[in-house]
Amino acid sequence: QVQLVESGGGLVQAGGFLRISCVASGNMFSINAMGWFRQAPGKQRELVALVTNSGDTNYADAVKGRFAISRDHAKNTVFLQMVSLKPEDTAVYYCAGRRWVQDSYYWGQGTQVTVSS
């Protein structure tokens, strides 16, 4: 089992920046990547960014060039730096740990990011 706890969400104006963090604990050998998903009201949860244990990253097209994911292995922490935020980035952001088994995920409780226009 892996437990994930997010922090750092909040309200920001369009064009602003925000950094959210996620601390993982538990059996870290059970995951091969950490990342962020988001879910806006009335929409499906979608991948935002992912970083594998070897450091490879993957971003949704909508955030490329604006968001950056990073990981501190020593502290079991993953960060999402967001700049040039847009109102359409408003969502609950979920930290995720991708499991080796069945390509499923552990999930955090989510943190709200709201971008005002």
Rosetta blueprint (number, residue, H / E / L):
1 Q L
2 V E
3 Q E
4 L E
5 V E
6 E E
7 S E
8 G L
9 G L
10 G E
11 L E
12 V E
13 Q E
14 A L
15 G L
16 G L
17 F L
18 L E
19 R E
20 I E
21 S E
22 C E
23 V E
24 A E
25 S E
26 G E
27 N L
28 M H
29 F H
30 S H
31 I E
32 N E
33 A E
34 M E
35 G E
36 W E
37 F E
38 R E
39 Q E
40 A L
41 P L
42 G L
43 K L
44 Q L
45 R L
46 E E
47 L E
48 V E
49 A E
50 L E
51 V E
52 T E
53 N L
54 S L
55 G L
56 D L
57 T E
58 N E
59 Y E
60 A L
61 D H
62 A H
63 V H
64 K L
65 G L
66 R L
67 F E
68 A E
69 I E
70 S E
71 R E
72 D E
73 H H
74 A H
75 K H
76 N L
77 T E
78 V E
79 F E
80 L E
81 Q E
82 M E
83 V L
84 S L
85 L L
86 K L
87 P H
88 E H
89 D H
90 T L
91 A E
92 V E
93 Y E
94 Y E
95 C E
96 A E
97 G E
98 R E
99 R E
100 W L
101 V H
102 Q H
103 D H
104 S L
105 Y E
106 Y E
107 W E
108 G L
109 Q L
110 G L
111 T E
112 Q E
113 V E
114 T E
115 V E
116 S E
117 S L
